[in-house]
Amino acid sequence: MKQNQSPPEPIFSTKEGSWAHSTVAVRLPEILDRVMAENEYPAKIRENLLTLKGEIPEGHIRGLREDSGPDLESWRKYISPWVGKDWLNVPWFFVEHYFYRRILSAVDYFQTGQDPFFHQKQQGFWQSQEAIQAYGKTLDHWSRTDLSGPRMLREGILRSLWGNQADLSLWPAGSEKSPDHQDLRALKSHLLADQSAEIIRLLSRRSAAKNKLALLLDNAGMDLVSDLALVDILLG
């Protein structure tokens, strides 16, 4: 973002037929159904999850219950502007985070340490073994050739980008609908916009070595592996 440039306006989920509306009204309840199907929870926790499902999308945003989470105070401030509004009339970005935090509270995660998404993460990892091994061989080949740093970085950025096609919240492990762009030509032909050259220019400056680069890891399996591979390329 350029200096003094304002951030874009938040996306809301009020427009039926939009991706944001579908995410809140359809995808989030489906995720809750999978959590209940893939975990043997006692009746109380199932009731908590069903209550949460019943709030989406027209129920009201409310504060978190006291659940021993170390982030409760931060969440109180984060939630405060949106309390009382329904799930469609608050920024989509907020809803996406709030939803998962509500799940952690509903399943007593901070008391039990039981990951409600463990099954999906485990299955996602094992079912992507072939793709992971293939990428490992590619990385090994790159390390043995004279592939330039900028070119390797571009390929790593592309694969990290398309690693998101393994997002388990969109395409559960085993889903037949999951897209697949393993071939680099396919990766490039499906891009809607490409600012990788600008990224590489910024990272190639000598002054960049004094700065920190934060990479957010938000999934498991191939999605995680492609991000870790990009970290390895950057450190190299």
Backbone as a ProteinNet text record, in pm:
[ID]
protein_1_A
[PRIMARY]
MKQNQSPPEPIFSTKEGSWAHSTVAVRLPEILDRVMAENEYPAKIRENLLTLKGEIPEGHIRGLREDSGPDLESWRKYISPWVGKDWLNVPWFFVEHYFYRRILSAVDYFQTGQDPFFHQKQQGFWQSQEAIQAYGKTLDHWSRTDLSGPRMLREGILRSLWGNQADLSLWPAGSEKSPDHQDLRALKSHLLADQSAEIIRLLSRRSAAKNKLALLLDNAGMDLVSDLALVDILLG
[TERTIARY]
84.8	0	88.3	57.1	136.5	114.2	216.6	208.2	89.1	16.2	-100.6	-221	-212.1	-324.9	-419.4	-546.2	-644	-670.2	-697.4	-730.4	-863.8	-886.7	-1013.8	-1131.4	-1248.2	-1368.9	-1393.1	-1443.5	-1467.4	-1575.8	-1565	-1664.6	-1773.1	-1899.2	-2011	-2077.3	-2160.9	-2217.3	-2366.2	-2412.4	-2556.4	-2611.6	-2526.7	-2575.7	-2588.2	-2712.2	-2734.4	-2671.1	-2612	-2544.4	-2397.5	-2355.3	-2213.4	-2134.9	-2003.7	-1916.6	-1922.7	-1924.3	-1926.2	-2055.1	-2168.7	-2297.1	-2297.6	-2249	-2243.2	-2153	-2040.9	-1949	-2019	-2090.9	-2154	-2278.6	-2364.1	-2493.1	-2484.1	-2384	-2374.9	-2250.5	-2133.2	-2008.7	-1990.2	-2017.7	-1994.9	-2082	-2213.3	-2292.7	-2241.7	-2193.8	-2139.3	-2015.6	-1932.6	-1813.9	-1854.5	-1956.7	-2005.1	-2057.9	-2126.8	-2175.5	-2059.1	-1950	-1834	-1768.3	-1759.1	-1698.5	-1776	-1909.1	-1990.4	-1981	-1969.8	-1964.1	-1830	-1724.2	-1589.6	-1534.2	-1614.2	-1570	-1679.3	-1637.2	-1732.3	-1746.6	-1824.5	-1841.8	-1956.8	-1947.3	-2059.8	-2176.4	-2292.2	-2416	-2405.5	-2337.6	-2328.6	-2254.6	-2144.8	-2067.5	-2144.9	-2212.6	-2295.2	-2404.9	-2459.5	-2560.8	-2502.4	-2379.1	-2312.2	-2294.8	-2253	-2228.7	-2359.1	-2464.2	-2593.9	-2649.8	-2625.5	-2667.5	-2596.2	-2465.6	-2387.4	-2440.4	-2468.2	-2520.2	-2653.8	-2736.8	-2866.4	-2859.3	-2745.2	-2728.1	-2692.1	-2647.8	-2597	-2705.6	-2737.5	-2670.3	-2747.6	-2869.3	-2954.4	-2954.9	-2882.7	-2870.2	-2779.4	-2765.7	-2688.4	-2546.7	-2453.3	-2316.6	-2319.2	-2254.5	-2250.9	-2110	-2088.5	-1956.5	-1926	-1800.2	-1758.2	-1788.2	-1817.1	-1831	-1693.2	-1687.6	-1560.5	-1512.6	-1408.7	-1365.5	-1216.7	-1155.3	-1012	-918	-971.6	-885	-796	-667.6	-575.9	-602.2	-690.3	-717.7	-852.1	-915.4	-1051	-1061.3	-967.7	-973.2	-958.9	-869.9	-853.3	-980	-1042.7	-1164.4	-1279.8	-1285.5	-1391.9	-1386.9	-1266.9	-1250.5	-1283.1	-1244.6	-1265.7	-1414.2	-1486.3	-1628.2	-1715.8	-1672.6	-1755.6	-1831.6	-1768.5	-1842.4	-1955.4	-1956.2	-2050.3	-2155.9	-2151.4	-2248.2	-2391	-2479.5	-2619.7	-2653.6	-2553	-2578.1	-2581.4	-2648.9	-2650.7	-2522.8	-2504.2	-2378	-2354.2	-2458.2	-2443.4	-2411.1	-2446.1	-2430.7	-2309.1	-2209.3	-2079.5	-1973.2	-1853.3	-1751.1	-1724	-1715.4	-1689.1	-1559.8	-1457.8	-1329.2	-1343.5	-1424.3	-1450.8	-1522.6	-1626.4	-1705.7	-1619	-1529.3	-1443.8	-1361.6	-1309	-1229.5	-1317.8	-1423.3	-1515.9	-1575.4	-1610.6	-1669.6	-1578.8	-1453.1	-1362	-1333.2	-1329.9	-1310.1	-1429.8	-1549.6	-1669.3	-1666.8	-1614.5	-1602.7	-1510.7	-1396.6	-1303.1	-1370	-1449.6	-1521	-1626.7	-1699.1	-1807.8	-1758.7	-1639	-1588.7	-1497.1	-1490.8	-1405.9	-1258.7	-1213.2	-1076.3	-972.6	-995.7	-894.2	-887.9	-986.9	-982.4	-927.4	-962.2	-926.3	-805.7	-781.6	-674.4	-706.9	-831.1	-870.8	-902.8	-829.3	-846.8	-971.3	-1073.3	-1194.5	-1172.1	-1056.9	-1028.5	-916	-883.2	-770.8	-791.8	-912.8	-940.2	-915.6	-967.7	-949.2	-801.9	-730.9	-588.1	-509.6	-538.7	-468.5	-498	-627.2	-664.8	-608	-612.2	-558.6	-410.8	-338.3	-194	-168.8	-235.9	-209.4	-256.3	-366	-418.7	-342	-256.2	-175.6	-30.3	-3.8	132.5	197.7	122	178.9	220.8	135	166.2	282.9	286.4	395.5	528.9	530.4	653.7	699.8	604.3	639.8	702.7	646.3	702.5	839.7	856.2	986.7	1093.7	1058.7	1153.8	1185.6	1083.8	1105.6	1201.5	1180.8	1269.4	1412.1	1425.5	1558.5	1624.5	1545.5	1599.8	1645.6	1565.3	1603.5	1736	1753.7	1875.3	1999.4	1981.6	2095.1	2121.6	2040.1	2056.9	2096.7	2115.8	2152.6	2029.9	1914.5	1792.8	1814.7	1787.1	1814.5	1725	1774.7	1697.4	1561.1	1552.3	1421.5	1324.8	1376.1	1287.1	1237.3	1328.3	1288	1185.5	1205.6	1112.4	975.2	973.9	845.8	771.9	845.4	780.7	729.2	808.1	765	640.6	633.8	515.3	393.4	409.7	298.4	246.7	337	294.9	233.4	284.2	223.8	82.9	67.3	-64.7	-162.1	-121.9	-213.1	-222.1	-133.4	-149	-280.4	-334.9	-463.4	-579.1	-557	-662.3	-683	-588.7	-603.4	-672.4	-727.3	-794.5	-904.8	-889	-981.8	-1119.2	-1130	-1261.6	-1345.2	-1277.8	-1348.7	-1370.9	-1264.7	-1271.8	-1220.8	-1310.3	-1269.1	-1181.8	-1100.8	-1017.6	-1104.5	-1064.6	-1141.8	-1246.7	-1263.8	-1365.1	-1327.6	-1423.6	-1398.6	-1398.6	-1445.6	-1456.6	-1330.4	-1235.4	-1116.1	-1041.5	-1009.2	-936.1	-791.4	-728.7	-591	-513.8	-416.5	-332.1	-185.8	-151.2	-15	83.8	39	126.2	149.2	275.2	307.6	238.2	221	150.1	6.1	-53.7	-191.1	-195.8	-93.5	-87	-91.1	-10.8	1.5	-121.8	-179.3	-292.4	-418.7	-426.2	-544.8	-532.5	-423.1	-406	-499.5	-563.5	-645.4	-562	-459.7	-368.3	-234.3	-127.8	6	95.9	125.3	216	345.4	376.4	495.4	622.9	626.6	746.9	772.6	665.6	680.2	729.8	676.4	719.5	868.1	909.2	1048.9	1140.8	1098.7	1180.1	1197.6	1089.2	1096.5	1188.8	1176.8	1255.9	1402	1429.5	1566.3	1648.6	1584.4	1659.5	1747.8	1863.2	1954.1	1891	1814.3	1752.8	1650.1	1599.8	1497.6	1552.7	1684.6	1746.2	1734.4	1713	1702.7	1559.4	1466.4	1325.9	1278	1165.6	1104.2	989.6	975.2	866.2	781.7	654.8	564.5	481.1	479.1	398.2	298.2	169.6	65.7	30	40.7	6.8	-130.1	-224.5	-362.3	-426	-345.7	-408.2	-309.7	-338	-255	-231.9	-162.6	-142.9	-64.5	-108.2	-36.9	-31.7	-135.5	-138.9	-23	-4.3	103.9	240.5	253.4	381.8	426.5	334.3	371.8	414.6	355.4	397.9	536	559.9	690	799.9	766.1	863.1	900.3	801.5	830.1	921	897.7	985.5	1128.9	1143.8	1275.7	1345.6	1268.6	1324.4	1367.4	1284	1316.2	1442.8	1453.3	1571.4	1696.1	1679.1	1792.8	1841.5
-119.3	0	124.4	218.7	339.9	425	506.6	593.4	688	705.2	793.6	742.5	619.6	562	495.7	526.7	470.6	323.7	242.8	102.1	93	-14.9	-29.1	-40.8	-8.4	-21.1	-168.2	-197.4	-337.7	-401	-530.7	-607.2	-654.1	-634.2	-683.9	-799.5	-873.2	-996.2	-984.1	-861.8	-837.9	-869.6	-869.8	-889.1	-1037.3	-1084.5	-1224.4	-1256.9	-1374.4	-1415.6	-1379.4	-1294.9	-1257.3	-1366	-1365.6	-1462	-1443.8	-1317.8	-1291.6	-1344.1	-1323.6	-1371.8	-1524.1	-1588.8	-1735.1	-1788.3	-1719.5	-1761.1	-1766.4	-1659.8	-1652	-1740.1	-1732.1	-1800.7	-1950.5	-1992.7	-2133.1	-2201.9	-2144.5	-2214.4	-2229.1	-2124.8	-2134.2	-2241.6	-2248.3	-2358.5	-2496.1	-2508.9	-2636.7	-2675.6	-2577.8	-2605.4	-2657.1	-2597.7	-2645	-2787.6	-2819.7	-2956.6	-3055.3	-3019.2	-3108.5	-3123.7	-3015	-3021.7	-3119.2	-3114.3	-3205.2	-3348.8	-3367.3	-3502.3	-3569.8	-3490.6	-3547.9	-3554	-3512.3	-3516.4	-3579.6	-3660.7	-3723.8	-3636.4	-3530.8	-3435.6	-3477.8	-3443.8	-3467.2	-3376.1	-3406.3	-3335.9	-3185.1	-3140.7	-2997.8	-2923.5	-2979.6	-2913.5	-2915	-3024.5	-3029.2	-2922.7	-2905.6	-2802.1	-2663.9	-2640.4	-2512.4	-2486.9	-2590.3	-2575.7	-2554.7	-2624.6	-2606.9	-2466.9	-2416.3	-2280.1	-2179.4	-2198.8	-2111.4	-2119.5	-2239	-2255.8	-2183.8	-2188.9	-2124.8	-1973.1	-1915.6	-1770.3	-1718.2	-1807.4	-1764.9	-1783.9	-1682.6	-1552.2	-1437.7	-1463.9	-1351.5	-1326.6	-1408.1	-1383.5	-1264.7	-1226.7	-1108	-1142.8	-1060.3	-1071.7	-1042.8	-1126.6	-1106.8	-1129.7	-1092	-1109.1	-1255.2	-1283.7	-1419.9	-1450.5	-1576.5	-1618.1	-1632.6	-1634.7	-1653.4	-1796.6	-1811.8	-1947	-1972.1	-1887.4	-1900.3	-1867.1	-1817.8	-1781.4	-1663.3	-1668.1	-1559.6	-1431.9	-1439.8	-1327	-1260	-1293.9	-1245.2	-1093.1	-1026.7	-881.5	-817.3	-870.4	-818.5	-839.4	-954	-981.9	-893	-858.9	-769.1	-637.2	-585.6	-460.3	-478.5	-590.6	-618.5	-634.1	-699.5	-727.4	-605.1	-522.2	-412.4	-331.8	-289.5	-206.5	-280.3	-413	-490.5	-563.4	-552.6	-622.2	-580	-678.3	-650.8	-651.6	-646.3	-652.3	-798.8	-826.4	-964.7	-995.2	-1122.3	-1169.1	-1116.9	-1070.4	-1020	-871.4	-800.8	-654.9	-607.5	-692	-654.4	-691.5	-634.9	-666.4	-815.9	-864.8	-1007.7	-1051.1	-969.6	-1005.4	-1030.8	-948.3	-968.1	-1100.2	-1126.9	-1248.8	-1373.6	-1373	-1490	-1524.1	-1424.4	-1448.5	-1478.5	-1402	-1418.8	-1559.5	-1611	-1744.1	-1851	-1849.3	-1952.8	-1935.4	-1812.2	-1790.5	-1841.7	-1826.1	-1877.6	-2031.3	-2094.1	-2239.8	-2284.3	-2218.7	-2255.7	-2245.8	-2142.2	-2125.4	-2234.2	-2265.3	-2363.6	-2503.3	-2540	-2675.7	-2684.2	-2576.5	-2573	-2599.7	-2542.2	-2566.9	-2527.1	-2416	-2366.9	-2449.8	-2535.8	-2628.2	-2765.1	-2809.9	-2945.6	-2952.3	-2844.5	-2846.6	-2932.2	-2979.9	-3064.6	-2977.6	-2999.3	-2921.8	-2971.7	-2888.1	-2933	-2963.5	-2920.4	-2942.3	-3044	-3119.7	-3213.4	-3314.8	-3369	-3471.2	-3416	-3296.5	-3236.8	-3209.8	-3159.2	-3129.9	-3257.4	-3361	-3488.2	-3548	-3551.9	-3606.4	-3522.4	-3390.4	-3302.2	-3325.6	-3353.9	-3379.5	-3510.7	-3617.2	-3747.8	-3754	-3688.1	-3694.2	-3604.9	-3519.4	-3434.1	-3480.8	-3603.8	-3655.1	-3654.2	-3693.9	-3699.2	-3560.3	-3460.7	-3323.4	-3268.8	-3301.1	-3254.1	-3312.6	-3442.3	-3507.1	-3451.5	-3424.3	-3369.5	-3231.1	-3150.1	-3016.3	-3027.1	-3123.9	-3145.6	-3177.3	-3258.6	-3291.9	-3168.3	-3083.9	-2960.5	-2868.1	-2853.7	-2768.7	-2822.8	-2954.4	-3016.1	-2989.6	-2998.7	-2971.6	-2826.6	-2734.4	-2593.9	-2570.1	-2637.2	-2615.6	-2667.3	-2756.8	-2817.1	-2750.5	-2652.4	-2585.8	-2440.7	-2370.3	-2229	-2138.8	-2189	-2108.9	-1981.4	-1867.7	-1739.7	-1719.6	-1637.4	-1607.4	-1547.9	-1443.6	-1385.1	-1484.6	-1570	-1666.4	-1769.3	-1816.8	-1912.4	-1851	-1723.2	-1654.7	-1642	-1610.1	-1599.9	-1733.3	-1841	-1972.7	-2006.4	-1970.1	-1997	-1918.3	-1792.5	-1708.7	-1768.5	-1812.6	-1872.7	-1996.9	-2081.5	-2206.4	-2179	-2077.7	-2040	-1986.6	-1905.9	-1854.1	-1967.6	-2060.6	-2167.7	-2276	-2270.8	-2363.1	-2340.1	-2219.5	-2187.6	-2266.4	-2329.6	-2413.6	-2537.9	-2563.6	-2676.1	-2633.6	-2512.1	-2459	-2555	-2609.5	-2712.5	-2656.7	-2525.3	-2468.5	-2454.2	-2449.8	-2439.1	-2575.8	-2657.9	-2790.5	-2890	-2954.8	-3049.6	-3160.6	-3220.9	-3332.1	-3439.5	-3485.2	-3586.5	-3531.9	-3400.3	-3340.6	-3360.4	-3405.6	-3426.8	-3295.7	-3188.5	-3059.8	-2974.8	-3019.8	-2939	-2911.8	-2786.2	-2754.4	-2801.3	-2813.5	-2861.9	-2790.8	-2709.5	-2639.3	-2673.6	-2801.7	-2844.4	-2796.1	-2792.5	-2752.4	-2601.7	-2558.8	-2416.7	-2335.2	-2392.9	-2319.6	-2293.7	-2391.9	-2373.7	-2269.8	-2270.5	-2171.6	-2030.9	-2008.9	-1874.6	-1835.5	-1931.8	-1898.7	-1866.6	-1909.6	-1884.4	-1759	-1686.7	-1564.8	-1454.8	-1387.6	-1270.9	-1143.4	-1140.2	-1025.5	-1077.9	-1013.2	-1060.9	-942.8	-926.1	-820.7	-879.6	-1002.5	-1068.8	-991.9	-927.6	-852.2	-738.6	-672.9	-564.2	-619.5	-735.4	-798	-831.6	-890.3	-930.5	-809	-699.7	-577	-525	-525.8	-478.4	-566.8	-697.7	-790.3	-794.6	-749.2	-754	-632.1	-530.9	-413.2	-446.7	-385.1	-410	-369.2	-262.1	-214.2	-312.9	-401.9	-497.9	-596.3	-619.2	-716	-672.7	-542.8	-491.9	-497.8	-530.5	-532.4	-674.2	-683	-812.4	-837.2	-960.8	-1000.8	-1103.1	-1072.5	-1162.6	-1243	-1373.5	-1460.7	-1532.6	-1513.9	-1573	-1712.5	-1810.9	-1948.5	-1979.8	-2016.5	-2029.4	-2163.5	-2264.7	-2391.5	-2504.7	-2620.4	-2738.5	-2805.9	-2919.1	-2995	-2919.3	-2929.8	-2869.1	-2717.6	-2658.2	-2512.6	-2469.2	-2539.1	-2507.7	-2535.1	-2649.2	-2686.7	-2584	-2536.5	-2438.7	-2306.5	-2269.9	-2148.3	-2166.5	-2283.4	-2310.1	-2315.5	-2367.3	-2369.7	-2227.3	-2138.1	-1998.7	-1936.3	-1968.1	-1917.8	-1966.5	-2094	-2150.2	-2078.6	-2048.8	-1976	-1835.6	-1769.9	-1633.7	-1632.3	-1727.8	-1734.6	-1769.2	-1840.6	-1876.7	-1764.9
0	0	0	-85.8	-93.7	30.7	62.1	178.5	165.4	275.9	284.4	204.2	153.3	80	179.2	170.8	263.1	229.6	329.7	302.1	228.9	156.7	83.8	179.6	130.7	211.5	245.7	364.9	402.2	315.7	298.1	223.2	319.2	282.5	361.4	285.9	355.6	299.3	269.5	252	238.7	100.1	-1.4	-138.8	-171.2	-187.7	-221.3	-356.5	-363.3	-485.8	-487.8	-394.8	-388.1	-315.7	-339.9	-272.6	-121.8	-74.1	69.3	132.7	66.1	119	126.2	20.5	18	128.9	153.3	258.1	393.1	427.1	558.5	566.4	466.3	472.9	445.3	365.5	325.2	380.7	354.4	389.4	539.8	618	762.5	827.8	798.1	854.1	811.1	686.7	640.1	720.1	753.7	833.8	971.5	1030.4	1160.8	1151.3	1042.9	1024.5	1021	952.7	945.3	1082.2	1156.6	1289.8	1377.2	1370.6	1451.9	1401.9	1268.7	1212.4	1238.4	1248.8	1257.3	1399	1497.2	1636.7	1723.3	1818.1	1910	2034.6	2019.1	2128	2219	2346.9	2437.7	2401.8	2461	2425.8	2444.7	2550.3	2579	2468.5	2421.7	2315.7	2184.3	2154.8	2033.4	2040.4	2158.8	2177.2	2151.7	2200.6	2176.8	2027.3	1955	1811	1735.1	1775.9	1711.5	1738.7	1859.6	1892.4	1802.5	1784.5	1697.3	1553.9	1506	1370	1354.1	1458.4	1452.5	1447.7	1487.8	1485.1	1347	1258.1	1127.3	1021.2	939.7	933.6	998.6	1046.9	1087.5	1238	1314.9	1457.8	1483.6	1608	1643	1690.3	1651.2	1702.4	1852.1	1928.8	2074.1	2125	2249.8	2309.9	2337.9	2362.4	2394.8	2540.6	2567.3	2706.5	2768.8	2900.5	2969.3	2945.3	2863.8	2826.7	2852.5	2932.6	2968.6	2854.4	2743.3	2632.1	2668.1	2631.4	2664.6	2585.5	2485.9	2397.3	2423.9	2536.2	2562.4	2561.6	2625.5	2634.9	2496.9	2416	2279.7	2199	2216.2	2142.3	2187.2	2313.3	2360.7	2283.4	2264.2	2190.9	2042.5	1987.7	1846.6	1815	1905.1	1884	1910.6	2003.6	2055	1948.2	1838	1740.3	1669.7	1675.9	1594.7	1677	1808.5	1894.4	1858.3	1843.9	1813.9	1666.2	1579.6	1434.3	1390.6	1277.9	1231.8	1153.3	1122.2	1064.1	922.3	856.1	719.7	715.9	822.7	824.2	902.5	908.7	966.2	863	869.6	769.2	760	637.3	616.3	684.9	679.5	738.2	888.6	954.4	1097	1119.2	1039.3	1055.8	1043.4	944.7	920.8	1045.4	1112.7	1233.2	1354.1	1367.7	1479.9	1481.4	1365.4	1353	1412.1	1372.8	1421.4	1571.2	1616.7	1761.1	1840.2	1784.6	1849.6	1855.8	1751	1752.9	1865.9	1880	1987	2123.3	2140.5	2266.9	2284	2176.4	2183.6	2219.2	2173.3	2196.6	2318.6	2396.6	2516.9	2484.1	2373.4	2328.5	2432.1	2501.6	2595.5	2723	2744.6	2857.7	2816.8	2695.9	2654.1	2561.1	2484.6	2385.6	2264.2	2252.4	2139.2	2017.9	1910.5	1787	1713.5	1695	1624.9	1478.2	1424.8	1282.2	1260.6	1365	1354.2	1242.6	1232.6	1130.5	991.2	963.1	831.5	802	901.8	882.6	854.3	930.4	912.4	775.1	738.5	608.4	494.3	512.2	409.7	385	493.8	480.4	406.7	449	388.2	243.5	213.5	77.1	-19.8	32.9	-55.2	-61.7	-16	-14.5	-152.3	-254.4	-389.4	-436.1	-412.4	-452.8	-371.1	-241.4	-155.8	-200.9	-229.7	-274.5	-409.2	-497.4	-628.2	-613	-523.7	-502	-436.7	-347.4	-284.9	-388.8	-485.8	-592.3	-676.4	-698.9	-774.3	-700.4	-570.2	-490.2	-491.7	-482.7	-487.1	-621.1	-729.3	-863.8	-875.3	-823.5	-827.7	-755.9	-643	-563.7	-634.4	-731.5	-801.9	-937.3	-973	-1102.3	-1079.4	-1190.9	-1182.8	-1194.4	-1152	-1155.9	-1075.5	-1136	-1070.3	-949.3	-855	-735.5	-765	-850	-882.5	-945.9	-1036.4	-1100.9	-998.7	-913.1	-811.5	-716.6	-683.4	-594.3	-660.3	-788.9	-858.9	-858.4	-885.6	-885.8	-745.7	-642.8	-505.8	-468.7	-514.8	-488.7	-557.7	-682.2	-755.7	-684.2	-641.4	-576.5	-439	-370.9	-243.2	-264.8	-370.7	-404.5	-432.3	-520.6	-558.8	-452.5	-352.4	-239.7	-169	-184.7	-121.7	-181.9	-297.4	-353.8	-266.6	-175	-82.7	46.1	50	168.3	213.1	333.5	380	415.1	433.2	463.3	336.5	220.3	92.3	29.5	31.1	-27.2	75.7	149.6	253.2	196.2	281.4	237.8	174.8	56.7	-12.9	-107.1	-110.6	-196.8	-342.9	-423.4	-566.2	-643.7	-579.4	-649	-634.7	-556.1	-532.3	-661.8	-691.5	-814.4	-806	-918.9	-920.2	-1029.9	-989.1	-1086.1	-1055.9	-1067.3	-1036.1	-1142.8	-1267.9	-1377.2	-1374.3	-1386.4	-1377.8	-1485.8	-1604.9	-1710.2	-1669.5	-1602.3	-1555.1	-1444	-1356.9	-1249.2	-1307.1	-1409	-1466.5	-1547.9	-1619.4	-1706.1	-1627.3	-1501.4	-1420.3	-1333.5	-1345.2	-1264.8	-1313.2	-1219.1	-1253.3	-1251.8	-1165.2	-1157.9	-1110.5	-1152.5	-1118.6	-1083.8	-955.8	-909.2	-853.2	-897	-844.2	-879	-996.8	-1034.5	-935.5	-890	-791.3	-657.9	-618.9	-493.5	-500.1	-612.6	-627.1	-626.1	-690.1	-688.4	-545.4	-468.6	-330.4	-246.6	-263.5	-183.2	-226.9	-349.5	-401.2	-362	-306.7	-263.9	-145.1	-140.8	-29.2	103.9	100.2	224	278.2	191.7	234.7	335.6	330.7	421.9	568	590.6	727.7	780.2	692.9	731.6	759.8	826.2	854.2	755.5	716	628	703.4	721.2	793.5	694.9	712.3	627.8	718.2	691.4	775.1	724.1	812.2	776.9	835.3	750.5	799.7	767	733.1	701.3	724.5	665.1	684.7	550.2	551.6	429.3	324.2	198.8	86.8	98.9	152.4	171.3	261.3	371.3	464.3	402.1	334.7	275	171.4	88.5	-14.8	47.7	161.7	231.4	294.3	354.6	415.3	309.1	192.1	82.6	40.8	38.5	4.2	110.1	236.4	343.8	320	282.9	257	141.6	35.8	-79	-36.5	41.2	86.9	173.1	263.6	349.7	270.4	157.5	74.2	-12.3
[MASK]
++++++++++++++++++++++++++++++++++++++++++++++++++++++++++++++++++++++++++++++++++++++++++++++++++++++++++++++++++++++++++++++++++++++++++++++++++++++++++++++++++++++++++++++++++++++++++++++++++++++++++++++++++++++++++++++++++++++++++++

